[in-house]
Amino acid sequence: MSSEAEYILFDRASGNQLGEFATFEKAEETFLRYVAADPSAAPDLEIWHEDGTEPMPVDPEKLRRFTAA
């Protein structure tokens, strides 16, 4: 991982790391682009801080815009 990356976008369904980001905002933006492409993927996507022990929450209001039927 690069020395600037602090946040990781992870897909639990595939076990793949989808990107490394210097800021939470960039990670969240990418998370939301994935969800816009496939709303059913939202439960499997997670943003982790490199020092974290739990995934970081995505703004529920932003997420709702992409997952509402």
C-alpha positions as a printed Julia matrix, in Angstrom:
69×3 Matrix{Float64}:
   0.0     0.0     0.0
   1.29    3.46   -0.79
   2.37    5.69    2.08
  -0.49    8.11    1.29
  -3.32    5.57    1.27
  -5.29    5.5     4.49
  -8.7     4.19    3.39
  -9.49    0.96    1.58
 -12.65    0.07   -0.32
 -13.3    -3.63    0.13
 -15.86   -5.97   -1.46
 -16.74   -8.79    0.95
 -18.6   -10.74   -1.77
 -15.52  -11.15   -3.96
 -12.84  -10.64   -1.32
 -11.29   -7.96   -3.52
  -9.82   -4.65   -2.52
 -11.37   -2.13   -4.91
  -9.13    0.83   -4.19
  -6.91    2.75   -1.79
  -7.6     6.4    -1.01
  -5.91    9.22    0.88
  -9.22   10.59    2.19
 -12.49    9.13    3.4
 -14.34   11.44    1.01
 -12.62    9.89   -2.03
 -13.29    6.39   -0.74
 -16.95    7.24   -0.1
 -17.29    8.8    -3.57
 -15.99    5.59   -5.17
 -18.2     3.46   -2.9
 -21.23    5.42   -4.09
 -20.22    5.02   -7.76
 -20.18    1.25   -7.3
 -23.57    1.39   -5.59
 -24.96    3.57   -8.38
 -23.9     0.92  -10.89
 -25.37   -1.93   -8.8
 -27.44   -0.99   -5.72
 -27.59   -4.62   -4.59
 -23.81   -4.48   -3.98
 -24.15   -1.94   -1.15
 -24.29   -4.46    1.73
 -21.04   -6.1     0.58
 -18.99   -2.92    0.17
 -16.98   -1.57    3.09
 -14.61    1.33    3.7
 -11.81    0.61    6.13
  -9.27    2.95    7.68
  -5.87    1.28    7.57
  -5.71    1.35   11.39
  -9.37    0.46   11.95
 -10.95   -2.58   13.52
 -14.39   -2.01   11.97
 -15.63   -0.66    8.65
 -16.4     3.05    8.57
 -20.02    4.09    8.02
 -21.1     5.72    4.79
 -23.5     8.65    5.13
 -26.93    6.93    5.17
 -28.61    9.83    3.37
 -26.13    9.61    0.48
 -26.5     5.84    0.36
 -30.3     6.06    0.34
 -30.18    8.16   -2.85
 -28.59    5.23   -4.69
 -30.45    2.32   -3.13
 -34.02    3.67   -3.06
 -36.34    1.82   -5.38
